[in-house]
Amino acid sequence: MDERPKKRRGPIAELCENPRLRWLLATLVAIPAVYFASWGPASWLTVHGFISPTNYAAAYQPMVLVYRCSPEKVKNALNRYCEFWAELTPRPQPSVNPPP
């Protein structure tokens, strides 16, 4: 009966004291960030033939939906990001002289 009720703590205090919550928050932030950041390298892999365009389109369908609903400035930034990765190295050119 002498126990006082515990004082309610806010989410920041919980986050500071509980390492599992910190890892959970880090994971919840990192997964979408890595997914978004991988869009550019995936376009490079697609342009260079390592990934089929069908698989690329299936894996990044949510990003395509975000792209379609975004304002023009965001679309331009996403275009520049993918073009940067797609044109990072030149595409392999076919040989001029076909083999005999």
Summary of the structure (lengths in Angstrom):
residues: 100
radius of gyration: 23.3
end to end distance: 96.7
largest distance: 96.7
contacts: 181
relative contact order: 0.09
helix: 66%
strand: 0%
